[in-house]
Amino acid sequence: MKNRIEIVEDNDVVRDGLQLLINSMSDHTVVGAYISCEQALKNLDHDMPEVILMDLDLPGMSGIEGIQRIKKRSPHIHIIVITVHEDSEMVFEALCAGASGYITKNANHSRLLDAIDEVQTGGAPMSSKIARMVVGSFQKNQNSPLTSRETEVLELLAKGKSYTVIADELFIHKETVKSHIKNIYFKLQVNTKADALEIARKNKLI
């Protein structure tokens, strides 16, 4: 029985190269190769992949949203992110969304095939830096008074993002951001951004 692999990558050269490599292996076969998450989701039930190689910078739906939707529908599918953004926040978000690990686009052929084998045996291919970020996220205070959305807003504030940028990134109105910040200040009993961030960091809320 061959391992069923699906590829979601909008770069023709990269996609064709991956397809050629995987199909050249006796124990793997590419069941679908797509340029967008929309196409992959449409064919998911037909293809029945065991592993998906997923780019993050895609036309239309982002790779991160694609990962969330695929994992919701088929939690058993292993998703490996293929990315140029090594050790980035984006890779971390992809792992939080449900990806099993990642490899860089310039990784050699044997590293890619090892990563596929690794996720199927319960492993998680990633760098130590990204692994530390993942572990750090689990160490956040589980008794936080803040909602997950308020935590997201506060984390973006901590990165120096403006209200407008936060609204854009979270797909909410600027007024909603202001409302979340008001609630954060109230819950943390502070009046300034600096105080809110200080308390949040001290209590591992972010």
C-alpha positions as a Markdown table, in Angstrom:
| # | Residue | x | y | z |
|---|---|---|---|---|
| 1 | Met | 0.0 | 0.0 | 0.0 |
| 2 | Lys | 1.5 | 3.3 | -1.0 |
| 3 | Asn | 1.4 | 6.4 | 1.2 |
| 4 | Arg | -1.1 | 8.9 | -0.3 |
| 5 | Ile | 0.4 | 12.4 | -0.5 |
| 6 | Glu | -1.3 | 15.6 | -1.6 |
| 7 | Ile | 0.6 | 18.8 | -2.5 |
| 8 | Val | -0.8 | 22.4 | -2.1 |
| 9 | Glu | 1.7 | 24.8 | -3.7 |
| 10 | Asp | 1.1 | 27.6 | -6.2 |
| 11 | Asn | 4.7 | 27.7 | -7.6 |
| 12 | Asp | 4.6 | 25.4 | -10.6 |
| 13 | Val | 8.3 | 24.6 | -10.5 |
| 14 | Val | 8.2 | 23.6 | -6.8 |
| 15 | Arg | 4.9 | 21.7 | -7.1 |
| 16 | Asp | 6.1 | 19.7 | -10.2 |
| 17 | Gly | 9.5 | 19.0 | -8.5 |
| 18 | Leu | 7.8 | 17.7 | -5.4 |
| 19 | Gln | 5.4 | 15.6 | -7.4 |
| 20 | Leu | 8.2 | 14.1 | -9.5 |
| 21 | Leu | 10.3 | 13.3 | -6.4 |
| 22 | Ile | 7.5 | 11.7 | -4.4 |
| 23 | Asn | 6.2 | 9.6 | -7.3 |
| 24 | Ser | 9.7 | 8.3 | -7.9 |
| 25 | Met | 9.6 | 6.6 | -4.5 |
| 26 | Ser | 8.2 | 3.1 | -4.5 |
| 27 | Asp | 6.2 | 3.6 | -1.2 |
| 28 | His | 4.7 | 7.1 | -2.0 |
| 29 | Thr | 2.2 | 8.3 | -4.5 |
| 30 | Val | 0.9 | 11.9 | -5.2 |
| 31 | Val | -3.0 | 11.7 | -5.2 |
| 32 | Gly | -3.5 | 15.4 | -5.9 |
| 33 | Ala | -1.4 | 18.5 | -6.6 |
| 34 | Tyr | -3.2 | 21.9 | -6.3 |
| 35 | Ile | -2.4 | 25.6 | -6.4 |
| 36 | Ser | -4.9 | 26.6 | -3.7 |
| 37 | Cys | -6.5 | 25.4 | -0.5 |
| 38 | Glu | -9.9 | 25.8 | -2.1 |
| 39 | Gln | -9.0 | 23.2 | -4.7 |
| 40 | Ala | -7.5 | 20.9 | -2.1 |
| 41 | Leu | -10.6 | 21.1 | 0.2 |
| 42 | Lys | -12.9 | 20.4 | -2.8 |
| 43 | Asn | -11.0 | 17.2 | -3.6 |
| 44 | Leu | -10.2 | 16.1 | -0.1 |
| 45 | Asp | -12.8 | 13.3 | 0.2 |
| 46 | His | -11.9 | 12.0 | -3.3 |
| 47 | Asp | -8.1 | 12.1 | -2.8 |
| 48 | Met | -8.1 | 10.7 | 0.8 |
| 49 | Pro | -4.5 | 11.8 | 1.5 |
| 50 | Glu | -2.6 | 10.6 | 4.5 |
| 51 | Val | -0.1 | 13.5 | 4.3 |
| 52 | Ile | -0.4 | 17.0 | 2.8 |
| 53 | Leu | 2.5 | 19.2 | 1.9 |
| 54 | Met | 1.2 | 22.7 | 2.3 |
| 55 | Asp | 2.6 | 26.1 | 1.3 |
| 56 | Leu | 1.5 | 29.1 | 3.4 |
| 57 | Asp | 1.7 | 31.9 | 0.8 |
| 58 | Leu | -1.2 | 30.9 | -1.4 |
| 59 | Pro | -3.7 | 32.7 | -3.6 |
| 60 | Gly | -7.1 | 33.1 | -2.0 |
| 61 | Met | -7.4 | 31.2 | 1.3 |
| 62 | Ser | -4.2 | 31.3 | 3.3 |
| 63 | Gly | -2.3 | 28.1 | 4.1 |
| 64 | Ile | -3.0 | 28.6 | 7.8 |
| 65 | Glu | -6.8 | 28.8 | 7.3 |
| 66 | Gly | -6.5 | 25.8 | 5.0 |
| 67 | Ile | -4.8 | 23.8 | 7.7 |
| 68 | Gln | -7.5 | 24.7 | 10.2 |
| 69 | Arg | -10.3 | 23.6 | 7.8 |
| 70 | Ile | -8.6 | 20.4 | 6.7 |
| 71 | Lys | -7.9 | 19.3 | 10.3 |
| 72 | Lys | -11.5 | 20.1 | 11.3 |
| 73 | Arg | -12.8 | 17.9 | 8.6 |
| 74 | Ser | -10.1 | 15.2 | 8.7 |
| 75 | Pro | -8.1 | 15.3 | 12.0 |
| 76 | His | -6.2 | 12.2 | 11.0 |
| 77 | Ile | -4.4 | 13.8 | 8.1 |
| 78 | His | -0.8 | 14.9 | 8.7 |
| 79 | Ile | 0.1 | 18.3 | 7.3 |
| 80 | Ile | 3.7 | 19.4 | 6.7 |
| 81 | Val | 4.2 | 23.0 | 5.9 |
| 82 | Ile | 6.7 | 23.7 | 3.1 |
| 83 | Thr | 8.0 | 27.2 | 3.5 |
| 84 | Val | 10.7 | 29.8 | 2.9 |
| 85 | His | 9.8 | 31.4 | 6.2 |
| 86 | Glu | 11.9 | 29.3 | 8.5 |
| 87 | Asp | 11.5 | 30.1 | 12.2 |
| 88 | Ser | 8.9 | 32.7 | 11.6 |
| 89 | Glu | 5.7 | 33.6 | 13.5 |
| 90 | Met | 3.8 | 32.3 | 10.4 |
| 91 | Val | 5.3 | 28.8 | 10.8 |
| 92 | Phe | 4.4 | 28.9 | 14.5 |
| 93 | Glu | 0.8 | 29.9 | 13.7 |
| 94 | Ala | 0.6 | 27.0 | 11.2 |
| 95 | Leu | 1.7 | 24.6 | 13.9 |
| 96 | Cys | -0.9 | 26.0 | 16.3 |
| 97 | Ala | -3.5 | 25.6 | 13.5 |
| 98 | Gly | -2.8 | 21.9 | 13.4 |
| 99 | Ala | 0.3 | 21.3 | 11.2 |
| 100 | Ser | 2.5 | 18.4 | 12.3 |
| 101 | Gly | 5.8 | 20.0 | 11.3 |
| 102 | Tyr | 7.5 | 21.9 | 8.6 |
| 103 | Ile | 10.4 | 21.8 | 6.2 |
| 104 | Thr | 12.0 | 24.6 | 4.2 |
| 105 | Lys | 11.7 | 24.7 | 0.4 |
| 106 | Asn | 15.5 | 24.5 | 0.0 |
| 107 | Ala | 15.7 | 21.3 | 2.1 |
| 108 | Asn | 17.3 | 18.4 | 0.3 |
| 109 | His | 15.2 | 15.5 | -1.1 |
| 110 | Ser | 16.1 | 13.1 | 1.7 |
| 111 | Arg | 15.1 | 15.6 | 4.3 |
| 112 | Leu | 11.6 | 15.9 | 2.7 |
| 113 | Leu | 11.1 | 12.2 | 2.5 |
| 114 | Asp | 12.3 | 11.8 | 6.1 |
| 115 | Ala | 9.8 | 14.5 | 7.2 |
| 116 | Ile | 7.0 | 12.5 | 5.6 |
| 117 | Asp | 8.1 | 9.3 | 7.3 |
| 118 | Glu | 8.5 | 11.2 | 10.6 |
| 119 | Val | 5.0 | 12.6 | 10.8 |
| 120 | Gln | 3.5 | 9.2 | 10.0 |
| 121 | Thr | 5.3 | 7.7 | 13.0 |
| 122 | Gly | 4.2 | 10.4 | 15.4 |
| 123 | Gly | 7.2 | 12.8 | 14.9 |
| 124 | Ala | 7.1 | 16.5 | 14.3 |
| 125 | Pro | 9.9 | 17.9 | 12.1 |
| 126 | Met | 10.8 | 21.4 | 13.1 |
| 127 | Ser | 13.7 | 23.5 | 14.3 |
| 128 | Ser | 14.6 | 23.9 | 18.0 |
| 129 | Lys | 13.6 | 27.6 | 17.8 |
| 130 | Ile | 10.1 | 26.9 | 16.6 |
| 131 | Ala | 9.8 | 24.0 | 19.1 |
| 132 | Arg | 10.6 | 26.5 | 21.9 |
| 133 | Met | 7.9 | 28.9 | 20.7 |
| 134 | Val | 5.4 | 26.0 | 20.8 |
| 135 | Val | 6.4 | 24.9 | 24.3 |
| 136 | Gly | 6.2 | 28.6 | 25.4 |
| 137 | Ser | 2.7 | 28.8 | 24.2 |
| 138 | Phe | 1.7 | 25.9 | 26.3 |
| 139 | Gln | 3.2 | 27.5 | 29.3 |
| 140 | Lys | 0.8 | 30.4 | 29.2 |
| 141 | Asn | -1.3 | 30.9 | 32.3 |
| 142 | Gln | -4.3 | 28.6 | 31.9 |
| 143 | Asn | -6.3 | 30.6 | 34.4 |
| 144 | Ser | -6.1 | 33.9 | 32.5 |
| 145 | Pro | -9.0 | 36.2 | 33.0 |
| 146 | Leu | -8.7 | 37.2 | 29.3 |
| 147 | Thr | -10.7 | 35.5 | 26.5 |
| 148 | Ser | -8.6 | 34.0 | 23.6 |
| 149 | Arg | -9.6 | 37.0 | 21.4 |
| 150 | Glu | -8.5 | 39.5 | 24.1 |
| 151 | Thr | -5.2 | 37.6 | 24.4 |
| 152 | Glu | -4.7 | 37.8 | 20.6 |
| 153 | Val | -5.3 | 41.6 | 20.8 |
| 154 | Leu | -2.8 | 42.0 | 23.7 |
| 155 | Glu | -0.2 | 39.9 | 21.9 |
| 156 | Leu | -0.4 | 42.1 | 18.8 |
| 157 | Leu | -0.3 | 45.2 | 21.0 |
| 158 | Ala | 2.9 | 43.8 | 22.5 |
| 159 | Lys | 4.4 | 43.6 | 19.0 |
| 160 | Gly | 3.7 | 47.4 | 18.6 |
| 161 | Lys | 0.9 | 47.0 | 16.2 |
| 162 | Ser | -1.6 | 49.9 | 15.9 |
| 163 | Tyr | -5.3 | 49.5 | 16.4 |
| 164 | Thr | -5.9 | 49.7 | 12.6 |
| 165 | Val | -3.3 | 46.9 | 11.9 |
| 166 | Ile | -4.8 | 44.7 | 14.7 |
| 167 | Ala | -8.2 | 45.2 | 13.2 |
| 168 | Asp | -7.0 | 44.2 | 9.8 |
| 169 | Glu | -5.0 | 41.2 | 11.0 |
| 170 | Leu | -8.0 | 39.8 | 13.1 |
| 171 | Phe | -10.6 | 40.8 | 10.5 |
| 172 | Ile | -12.5 | 42.9 | 13.0 |
| 173 | His | -13.5 | 46.5 | 13.2 |
| 174 | Lys | -11.2 | 49.1 | 14.8 |
| 175 | Glu | -14.0 | 49.9 | 17.3 |
| 176 | Thr | -14.1 | 46.2 | 18.3 |
| 177 | Val | -10.4 | 46.4 | 19.0 |
| 178 | Lys | -10.9 | 49.4 | 21.2 |
| 179 | Ser | -13.7 | 47.5 | 23.0 |
| 180 | His | -11.4 | 44.5 | 23.6 |
| 181 | Ile | -8.7 | 46.8 | 24.9 |
| 182 | Lys | -11.1 | 48.5 | 27.3 |
| 183 | Asn | -12.1 | 45.1 | 28.6 |
| 184 | Ile | -8.5 | 44.0 | 29.0 |
| 185 | Tyr | -7.7 | 47.2 | 31.0 |
| 186 | Phe | -10.7 | 46.6 | 33.2 |
| 187 | Lys | -9.9 | 42.9 | 33.8 |
| 188 | Leu | -6.2 | 43.7 | 34.6 |
| 189 | Gln | -7.1 | 46.8 | 36.6 |
| 190 | Val | -4.8 | 49.1 | 34.6 |
| 191 | Asn | -5.2 | 52.3 | 32.7 |
| 192 | Thr | -2.3 | 52.2 | 30.2 |
| 193 | Lys | -0.9 | 49.9 | 27.6 |
| 194 | Ala | 2.5 | 49.7 | 29.3 |
| 195 | Asp | 0.9 | 48.5 | 32.6 |
| 196 | Ala | -1.3 | 46.0 | 30.8 |
| 197 | Leu | 1.7 | 44.5 | 29.0 |
| 198 | Glu | 3.8 | 44.4 | 32.2 |
| 199 | Ile | 1.1 | 42.6 | 34.1 |
| 200 | Ala | 0.4 | 40.2 | 31.2 |
| 201 | Arg | 4.0 | 39.3 | 30.9 |
| 202 | Lys | 4.5 | 38.9 | 34.6 |
| 203 | Asn | 1.5 | 36.6 | 34.9 |
| 204 | Lys | 2.3 | 34.7 | 31.6 |
| 205 | Leu | -1.0 | 35.8 | 30.0 |
| 206 | Ile | 0.9 | 36.4 | 26.7 |
